Each structure stands twice: as C-alpha cells, then as structure tokens.
Amino acid sequence: MIPIADVAQKAGVSLEFLEPYGKYMAKIDLGIRKELGERKGKLILVTATTPTPAGEGKTTNSIGLSMSLNALGYKGVVTLREPSLGPVFGVKGGAAGGGKSQVLPFEKINLLFTSDFPAVSAAHNLLSAMIDNHIHQGNQLDIDLRRVYWPRTIDMNDRSLRKVTVGLGGKANGFPREDTFVITAASEIMAILGLAADYDDLKARLGRVLVGRTVKLDEVHASDLKAEGAMSVLLRDALMPNLVQTSEGTPALIHAGPFANIAHGTNSITAIDVALRLFDYVVVEAGFGADLGAEKFINIVTRIGGFRVDAVVVVTSIRALMGHGGGVLEKGLGNLEKHMENVKAFGLPAVIALNKFPDDNADQISTLRAFCTKRGWKMEVSEVYAKGSEGGKDLAKAVVDALGQKSKIAYTYELEDDLKTKISKVATKVYGARGVVYSEDAESDIKSLEKRGYGKLPICIAKTQFSLSDNPKLLGRPTGFDVSVRGVDVSAGAGFVVVYMGDIMLMPGLPKEPAAVNMGLDENANIHGVF
C-alpha cells in the first residue's frame, strides 16, 4: 500500500480536503465540491445476473475494471458500498474484492472501517431511545404504543432480535411494548446517508423520518421529537466519502452500505458526485442482479442524485448460469438473457463480463460467446481476480467503446403513477411476472399511504436476490408466476415506499457454521480468516 496522501494526489484531492484515518484511509471533506466545478465524468454501472449465495465477483470486477481503465491511461475510479458485519461474519464474506483485484486495507474495510456503520447505528438507536423516553416522560405527542413503527438496529445477523419486548422491569424502565431489530444495512438512516446531497439535505431527511402515529392516527416524525439535530451530529463525519486504494494503488471511494435485496443497494450520492467531478470514468457497483440493484439505481438513485448512466456492465459466471440451468449451461442462459433485456429496456448500452473461474473450460466459454454474439451482445472474459488490471483490459476497451453509444435513461415507471401501477410495472417488466397478488394488509397499507400523500414516491422492492421472482427456488428465467406483496411501508426520510415481497428478512440470521468461527489474531495481532 502507498500512503493515503499519495493516493489523494493521484485523485486530485488536495490535503486541505483530506481527513486521514491512519496511514491508508481518509475521508474527503464535502467542501471540495466548490473547488472542483461541475461533474465531468462518465458513469459506468456494474450489475449482474442472478447470483449464487457466494456471489459472482461483481465487486472484484468493478475494482478490476477501474484498475484496467487506469492501466490503459484513463483517469478512472471505483465507487463501492461499505461492507456490513453481518455477511462478513456470516456466510457471504466481505465486500472488498479478492485476489489481485481488491480495495485496501482489506481487513479494516471489511470490519469497522472509518466507523460509518457505527455512526448510522448510533443515530438510528438515538431516535429509538428518544421515542421511548418521550413516552416515559408523559407522552405529550400522545404516541400510540401499538403504532410505534421505528425499530432498533444492530450491524450483525441475529435472528433472536427479530421480535423483542422492551420496557420490562417496572415503572422506572418505561412502558412495555413489542419492538423489532433490523440490520444496520436495512436501516432507513443508512438509506438517508446514501441519498443525502449535503448536510442541509441530511438534516431535512432525518426530520422527515416517520416514527409512528398518535392515538388519533396523526403522523409523528423525528422532527416532532426534535431528534434530527443530534442525529445529524452523529452522522457529520459519516456523510463524507471514504478514500482508499486498490491493490494496484489506484484511488477508490467506498461509502454507505444499504443492502440491495432490502434497501436500494448502491453507494452514496455524495461519493458518486465527488467522483464525477474528479475522474473521467466512474465505476459504480449496484448490488445483486439487474432486477434489484440496477433497477433501484435507475428508478431511485439517478432521480434523486440527478445522474445519467453512460454504460452498463453485466457480470456473470459459468458457475451461476449452470446453477440456473440445473447443471446445464444452455438451460441457464435465459437468466442472462432477461437481465440483458432489462438493461436494454433502461435505454443503456451494455457489455457482458464473464468472471472466469479456474475450472471454466473453453467449450463453455465458446457456448456463452456464441449465445451473446447471436443476440448482438458484446462479451469479454474478465480475469482480474487472477491477473489484476492485465486481466481486465479487453473488458475495459469494450466498455470505452460502449461509452461512445447513445444512452438515455428510460424509467420503468413514472413518479405520477399510483403505487400499484409502479409495483406492477416493475414486477411484469423487470421480473417477468404474470401479475401481482396483494395481501389484505398490503391493500390497506397502499390505501393509507396514498391517502397520506406518499403515492408519488419511487418504490423500493424488498425481495430475494436468488431469483428473478420472489421465490428463491424459481431459478433461471421463470415465467407464468405471480409475485406476492405482503406489506408496504414508507421511508419518508429516504424518500421511497418500501414494498415487501415474499419471505424477506430485515434481520438475517447466522448460518450453522458462520465465517466468524474461522477468524482470529496471531501473536503479532495480524488478522486471519476474513474473506
């Protein structure tokens, strides 16, 4: 690794706007935007086909693509989400790349990094504490204990916290009531951190957070509790993007960490905005497949951030496609086909990146290439894991060529559409569903939200990442299925309506043998077992 001041110099960040966190990490003061002028860079969105539980190397290829662009003489950067401790200690592992295509320092990024996640957790739980304290101190707002919507949070997979009872132990400990926990990556505060444009916007969004209803069904927001000021104080440093380096010493920005199957799944607007002012090419990773991260980036993030997308990279692997085909590659190719159709429907030029694994054979690659060629799709093999930037140069060249094509975002729905129309358009156009089935609770939720003025917000659908449908067992390119909406909620501060499909958990659990059991320190305090 090289000193972070040298990385900043490569990026064009003067020391005046650099706040170092040790030797190899730093935050960038948002005041730099006044010095940099307008956005100049082209934005490259990296998405994927439907993943396996282990992931398909999307982060590794996003990092590798940025390194390859730099190796070809372009000024490029990758912008990524911050890893959550839940997956790190669970089954999926971290989100800092792998092999010769990583962001560094690897272990620190995958663990507590610059404390952005703890800051989000603290701001979230401060609001939780202020709600219960307000009720304990006389409840002047007349909050209905049965209608407190705001949960608590922790950045860890812990199924025992999904449903809890708080306030036990007598009068001095408040009023007993049912409560829940969500993982920090699913917190609305994390979404707000990712979507806030500046400090004024951050405070305004925090104030709009809906925490509950009164006995007369009036809404209660964080601003009614006068909580937004203190919450913004906790998030002051967290709103600044983090600067680190890739395994080849090129700059990388890592910031915010909303999950894509639960939340909107991309790094922050502030990080992307700063990157577009500093660099010619900005690589942005969107979580999971194009039905999740990419759809939400197009329909939510670009609208809020005022971004355009110039090209898309769709990462896939032989392993994933064979998994979707029951072990037969040809049967799984429909999954890639649907994701590519989605990207084309967004109005964007695309390149397919085959993330090559050691056991991929030439016949399999030829089959995939022939499938792509027949449909007029550009495909390149990526070997950035094994070879670093050298293994991604062909992909980088293809992406630069794609950037020369016309692109104009075609949204899946209009904001003026009602909520059911928005849900139906995403379900039928993006997932390929036949229709949408609503529970009685969901029907009631939608009527209530539209009556209360939330009907014109974009939607953020929470569903499984393992299928184009809401059923993780429907692999490949399923057809003739309906999706089920079991509930609808509003993240008023973040600025979107959350739609819950299928059996999606806001608080995951650890697996039978979590990754945590293989982690530790040696006698010199070197970390091992983090992947």
N, C-alpha and C positions, 0 to 999 in steps of 0.2 A: 504494500500500500504506500501511497505517497501522501504527504501532509495535506490536510483539507484546504489550507490556504492556496496550495498549488492547484488543486482541483478547481477551486473558486476562480483562480486566474484563468484557467482554461475555459471556464464557463462564461467569463466576462463579468464576474461578481467582484466588486471592489471590497476591500477589507472593511470599509465603512459600514457595509450592509451585512457583514458576516458575524454570526454569533456562534463561536466554536463550542462543541460539546466533546472535549477531549481532542486527541490528535487527528481523528479521521472522520468526524461527523460535525455538522454545523447546521444552524438554521439561517434562513435568508430573511432579513427584515423586509416587510412588505413595502416599505418606503422606497425600495429600489425601483418600483414601477414608475415613479415620477421621473426618474433619471433615464429610463430605458426607452421611453416613447411607445409607439404603437406596436401591436402584435405584427410580427413579420414571418413567423414560421409556418410550415405546412404540417398538418396534424394527421398522423397515421394511427388508426385504431386497430389494435390487435385483439381478435376474438378467436373462437374455436368451434369445433364440432362438439357434440355432447360428450362430456368426459367420462372416464372411469373413476372409481373412488380415489385412485392415486394421482389423478390429474394427468395432463398430456404435455406438460412442459411449456405452457403458454408464457409463464413468467420468464423462464430460461430463454425462450426465443425472442421475447420482447427485448430483454437485455442484450442478447446476441445481435439482434437487428440493429440496435443503436450502436454497438461496437463496430459492426460491419460498415455502417454508414460513415463513421469516423475514419475507419481504415481506408475507405475509398476517397477520403478527402473532404467529406461533407461535415458540417458542424451539426451533430445530432445529439439527442439526449433521450433517455427513457424516463417516464414518469410512472411510478408504481404505487399501489396501496401498501400500507404498513401491515405486517403480519399480526394476526391475533394469536394470543397464547393458547386458545382452545385447540385449534388444529395443530399447533406446534407440539403440544404435549399429548395430543390425541392420536390420530391415525394419518392425517394427510401430510403433516410436517409443516415446515415454514414456507415462506414466500419470498425467498431471496435468490432464486435461481439455483443452478447446480453446475458441477463440472467446471469447465473453463468459461462459463457464462454466468457469473454471479455478481451481486452487489455486495460490497464490503464496507465495514467489518461484519461478516456473515452472522456470527452468533449474536452480536449486540443488536443487529437489526431484527433478528427473529425473536429476541427476548424483549426487554423493556425499552430499547432504542433511546429516544430522547424524551420519554415519558409522556407522549401524546395520549396513548391509551389510558394510563392512569389519570391524566387530566380530564379526559372525557368521562371516565367512571366517577371521578370526584364531583364534577359538575352535575352529572345525572343524579347521583345519590344525595347531593346537597338539596336538590329540588325535592327528592323523596322525603328527606328529613324535614324540610320546611313545611311540606303538606301536613305530615302527622303532627308537627309542633303547632301549626295553626289550629288544627282540630283540638289538640290538647289544651291550648290556651284560650279556649272559648268559642272557636269556630265562628268568627264574625261573618265570614262569607257564606255560612250555612251549607258547607260542603256535605253532600250525601255520602256517607261512608260506603254505601253499596255502589257508588258510581265514581270511585277514585280510579282513573284509568292509568295513571302513571306508575310503572313498575319500579323495581330496583335493578341494579346491574352489577355484573362481575365479569372480568375478562377470563373466563375459564369454562370449560364444559363441565356442568354439574347438574345432572338430572334431578337431584334431590331438592333443588331450589326452584323447580318449575312452579310449584304451588306451595305457598307457605302461609302461616298465620303470624301476624306481628301484633305487638301491643299487649302481650301476655304479662302477667305478674302483678296485676293490681292497678289502682288508680294512678299511681306515680309514673307508670310506664305507658300512659296513653290509652287509647281505645283499641280493643282487639278488632282486627279485621283481616280478611283474606288479602293476600298480596302475591305477586309473582316476581320472578327474576328473568331478565333477558341477558344474553351475552352482549358484551360491550359493542361488538361489531354490529349488533342489531339495534342498538340504542338510537333514538331519534337525535340525540346530541351528536353522535358520530355522523349521521347524515347531515346535520346542520354544519358541522365542522367542514365537511366535504363540499357543501354547496354555498357557504357564505362567501361573498365577494370581498368584504373588508370588515373592519371592526364595527362600524355602524350597522352593517347588514347582519353581522353575527348577533349583536345585542337585540336587534329587532326580531330576528328569527327566534331567539331564545325566549323573548317575551311572549311570542305567539304560541308557544307550546301549550297544548290543551292537556290539563291535568285531571279534569273531572267535571262533574255537574253538581249544581245545588239541588236542594230538595224540590225547588220549583223548576228544575231542569235547565236553568241558565248555565252557560258555559263558564268554567273557571280556568284561567290561563296563568302561566308562570308570572306574568306581569301583575296579576291581581295579588300575588303573594310578594311582589317586589323582589323577585329572585333573580331576574335576568342580569342585574349589575354584578352581583357576586359570581354568578356562573361565568360571565364574560371575563372576569378577573382570572378565574381558574384556567380559562382557555386562551389567555393572552398569548403565551408563547406557542401553544399548540396550533394556532392558526397560521404560523409561519412555516413554509415548506422546509423539508429536511434535505440537505445536500450531502451526498456520499459519492462513492466511486464504483465503477465496475471492476471486474478482475483484470481489465487492461488499462485501468487508470483514467477512463473517460468519465465525465460527470453523469450523475443520476440523481433524480429527485424522487423522494419517497414520502408520501403524505396521506394521512387519513386512511381508514380501513373498513368501510362498510362492506358487508358480505353481499354477494350478487344474488344468491337464492332467497335472501331475506330482505335486503335493502337494495340500493342502486348500484353497488359493485364497482365503482371506479375511484381513483384518487381525487384529490381536491381541485376545485376550480381555481384556487389561488396558485397551486403548483403548476397547473397547465397554463394559466395566464402568464406567470413569470417565465415559464419555459418558452412559450411562443414569442416572448419579447427578446429572449436571449439567444435562441437557436434557430437554425434554418429548418431542421426536421425534428419533430417532437413525436416520440412513440408513446402511445397511451394504451395501457392494458385494461381490458374490460373483463370482469370475472365470468368464468364458466363459458357456456356456449353463446352463440349469437342470439338465441331465444331469451337470454337473461341479460348479461352484462351489456352486450351491444344494443339490444332493444332499449334498455333503460338509458344508456348513454345518448342514444339518438333522441328518444322521446322526452327525457327529463333533463339530462345534463347540458346538452347543446342549447336547449331552450333557455335554461337559467343562466348559463355561462356565456351565451352569445357566440358559441363556437361553430365553425364549419369543419367538416371532416373531408380530407382530400383523398384518402385511400384507406382500404381495409386489408388486413392480413388475417386469413382464417387458418389457424393452426390445427393440424390433425395428425394422427399417427396410425400406422398399420394396426397396432395393438387395439386402439379404440374402435376402429372400423370393423375389425374382426369380432370384437366383443359385441358390436351391434348386429353382426350377422351370424351369431351363434357359432363362431369359429370359422365362418366362410367369408372371405373378404368381399367378394362380389355382392353378397346379400346385405352387407353393412354400408355399401356406398350410398344408399339412399339417404342416410343421415347427413353425409357431406352435401349431397345434392340439395336438401332442404335448407341447410344453413347458407349455402351459396345463393339460393333463391331469395332468402331473407335479405342478405346483404345487397343484392341487386335491386330488391324492392325498396331498400332505403335510398336508392339512387346513387350508389357509390361504386367506384372501380375496386376490384379485389384481386388479391394474389393468394394462392394456397401455399402454405408452408408445411411440408411433410417433416415432422420431427422424427429424425431417423434414430432408431434403436439398433443395438448391435446385432440382434437376431433377425432384423428385416432382410429379406432376400431380394435379389434382382428381379425375379418374376413378379413378386408382389408390387414392387415399385413400378414396374412396367405396366401392370394391370391398372394401377391407380392413375398413372400418367396418361394412359390411353383413354380412360374414362373422362379425365379432365380435358384432354385435347379435343375429344369428340364434341364437347359442350362449349368449346372456345374459352376455357379457363386456363389461366397461366398457373403452373405449379412448379415449385422449386424445392429440392431437398435441402433441409437445414441440418447441419452437423455442428452447431455452435456449442453444444454440450461437450463434445469431444475435441473440437478444434478451435473454439473461440471465434473471433471475428473472421478468420480464414474460412470457417465452415458456413458462414452466412453471406458471403459476398454475392453469390448468384441470386439469393433471395433479395438482398439489398438493391441490386441492379434492377431486378424485376419490379420492386416497389417504386423506385425512382421513375421507371418508365410509366407505371400506373399513375403516378402523380401528374403526369402530363395529360391525362384524360380528364374530360369534364366531369365534375361532381356537383350535385346539388341535393341536399338532404330532402327526402320525401318522408314526412312523418307518417306513422301508422294510423294516427287519429288526429283530429283537431281538438284543441282545448275546449271549443264550444260544444263538442259532442257531450251527451249525457254520460253518466258513469257506465251504464250497461252497454251503451254503444262502444265506448272505449274498450271495455273488457272483451266484448265480442270481437272487435277488430283485431286485438292482439291475439286472442285465442284462435281465431279462424285463419288470419293471415300469417301470423308468425309461428304458432304452434302447429297449425294444420288441423285444428279440431273441427268436429262437425257442428258443435254447439256448446252452450254453457248452461249448466244446471245450478240453480241457486237454492241454498237452504233458507228456511224461514227467517233465521237470524240475519242472513246476508241481505235478504229482501228488505227487512226492516232497517238494517244499517244504511243501505243505499238511500232509502226514502228520507231517513233522518239527516244524512249528510247533505243531500241535495237541498232539503228544506232549510238547512243551516248555512247554505252558501258555499259549500265545498265542491259542488258538482263540476266546476270548470278547471279544477286542478288536474295535472297529469296523474297517471296511475303507476303504482309500483307493485307488481305482482310477486308475491312470495310463493314459490313452488319449488319442487325438486329440481336439482341440477342434472339428474341422471337420466332424464327422458325429455323429449320434446313435449310430452303430455304432462299431466300432474300425477301420473302413476310411474314410479321408478322402475317398474317391471316391464313397461312398454318400451322396448329398445328399437333401434333402427329408425325408420321413418313410419311411425304408426299412422293409421288412417281410421276413419269411422268411429272416432272416440269423442266423448264429451268431457269437458273439464268441469270440476265441481268447485263452486265458490262457497266456502263455509263461513266466511265472515269478511267484513270490510271495516276499515278504521281510517282515521285521518292523522297524518303527521303534519299538523298545521304549521309548525315552525319550519320544518324541512320544505314544506310546500308541495306535498303529494298525498294522494289517497292510497292506502295500503290494502291490497286485495289478497286474501289468504285462500290458496288453492291446495286441495289435497291435505296430506298429513305432514305439514311443515312445522318444524320446531324452532322457536325463538331462543331456546336454551338447549343446545345439544348435550349429549352425554358422552362420557369417555368409553372407548371400546374395551373388550375383555382384557387385552394387553396393550395399554396405552404406550405411546412412544416415551413417556416420562420414565418408564422403568429402566430404560437403557441409557439414561443421561447421568452425568456426574462431573466431578472435578478430579484432576490428578494432583500430585503433591505440589505442583507449581501453579495451581489454580487455573490450569488450562481446561476449557470446557470440552467435553466429548459427548457424542450421542445426539446432538442437534442436527437435523437434516431438513 
